[in-house]
Amino acid sequence: MLKLVKPSKKYIKSFLKVIDDYKKDDNHFARGEINPLIQAIEEDTVDEYLQKLSDYEKGKNMKPGYVPGTTFWLMDGDEWIGAFCIRHALTPLLEEWGGHIAANISPKHRGEYSSFIGIKMCLAKANKLGLDRVLMTCDVNNMASYRAITGLMKMYGGEQISDSQGDTYHQHRIWVNTKKIAKIK
């Protein structure tokens, strides 16, 4: 059964089972949640990494331009499936690229409906954080994420707004309401 958990050392062993898949993966969509974890494992700084996540959730010790964010790992029993970060606010840059929720599903679990379920769970968490709607973005070439996000928009309401385009990215941008999902949970 899929569940969202707060990052903890007790789940690192499970992540180690997918770390090689990430290292070999050519798909680098939303690797911002994964690369620091891999680096922390390789440098034996997992405690510091977990403390940084805890600090960011509280808005403490953040880099300039960052916003508070809550990180969750998606687990299926003891199996590590993916990572999500719910940003508590948006900056002008996040309005163009990144949005409120960053998601990354391990390579071996992509296309298994895990992303859709994980994002749905994150919408309920976002509502509890006081967000009545969240902006989600995905690369225009990431059709699996696009289908998941638009599916949730159709279920819970929202709107697709104009794509953003920079020098190195082209993003779909979609608002998804969180109020209806909060009533279900």
N, C-alpha and C positions, 0 to 999 in steps of 0.2 A: 504494500500500500504506500502510495506516494505521500510524503510529508515534507514540510519546510522546517528546517532546524537552524538554530544559530550556529555559526562556525565554532568548532571545538576540536581540540587535539584528538578526541576520541574518534573523530571521523577521518583523520589523516590517513590511516591505514587503508581505508576504503578508497580515498582519492588516489593513493599510490597505484591502485589497480588500473586507473585510467590515465595516469600521467604520461606514459609512453605514447598513448593514442593522441594526446594533445601535442606532444613534441613532434609527431610525424604529420600532424594535420595541416593541410594547406589552407583550410578555411579559417581565416583569422577574424571572422565577425565577432565583435564584442569580447575580445580576449583580455580586456582590461581587468576583468575579475579573476582571470586564471593565471596570467603571467606573474603577478606578484606572489601568488600562492606557490607556484612552481619555484620561483626564486627563493622564497623563504624556506622551502623544503631543502633545496640544494645548498643553501648557506647556513642551515640549521638555526634559523631565526623565526621559527613558527610562533613562539610565544610573543615576540615583538609584533609580528604580522597580526595575530589575533587581538593584541592590545590596540593596535592601530584601528582595526575594524570597530572595536568597542568605543574608542575615542571618537571616531567619525560619526558613529550613531548619536553620540551626545554632543556633537559639534565642537569637540575639543581637539587641539593640536592638529588642525587641518592645514593643508597647503593653501596658499592664496588662490582664490578663485574656485575652491571646492565648496560644496554644500554638504550638510549632514546627510548621511545615507545609512540605511540598515541593510546588512548583507544576510542572506539566507542561503543555505545549501539544500538542494532537493535530494532527498534520499528515498530509496525504495527498500524498506527494511534496513539492512546494513550496507546496501549498495549505493555509492555516490553517483548521482545522475547529472547534477548541474549546479550552477550558481546564479543567484539573482541579487541585484542591489536595487533597493527602492530609495531613490533620492527624495529628500523631504521638500525640496524646492527646486526651481529652475533658474539658471543663469541665462543670459542671452545666447551663449554658445550651446547650452543644453537644449534650448528651444529649437535650435537648428539641427543639432546632432547629439543624440544620446537620450533625451527625454527623461522621464521619471524612473523608468525601470530598465535596467540593463540585465540581459539574460544570456546565459551560455550553457548549452547542453553538451555533455561529453560526446565526442565523435561517435562512439558505439551506440548511443541512445538517440541520436537524431532521427527524426522521421517516425518516432514511436508515440507521438501524441504527448510526450512528456513536457515539451515546452508550453503547449496550450494549457495543460493542467497546472503547471508551475506558475505561469503568468496569472491564471485565474485565482490561484491562492494568493499571489502577490497583490492582486486588486483588492481582495478582502483586507489584507494587511495595510495597504495604502489607505483604505477608507478609515481604518482604526487610527492611522496617523493623522487624520483630519483632511485627507485629500479626497474631494468629491469626484474628481476626475484626474486621470493621469495622461500625460503625453508620452506616446511610445513612438520610437523611430526604428527603422531598419534599413539597411542597404537595399537599393532597388534590385540588386541581384539575389537577395536572400528571400526567395519565394516562400520557403517554409515559415519563416517568421512573419512575413507579410500575411499569409493565409491565417495564421494563428491570431494575429492582432486584429485583422478585419473580422474574423469570426467572432471574437469577443466584443468588438464594437457593435456588430449586428445583434448579439445577444443582450447586451447591457446598455446600448445607446452610445452615442458619441458622434464624431465626425472626422472624416479625412480632410486634412488641410493641404495646402500646396506643398509640394516637395521642396526640400532645401537642396541647394547644390553649391558645393565649394570646389576648390581646386582639386582635392583628392577624395571627395565623397559626394554621393548623390543619395539622399535619404527620403523615404516615404515618412510622413508624419501623421499620426492618428491619435485623436483624443478618445479615450475610453472612460465611460462613467463607472464609478465604483459604488454608487448608492444602492442599486438593485442587488448587486452581489452581496453587499453587507446584510441585506434583509434575508438572504437565503441562508447565510452561515449561522 
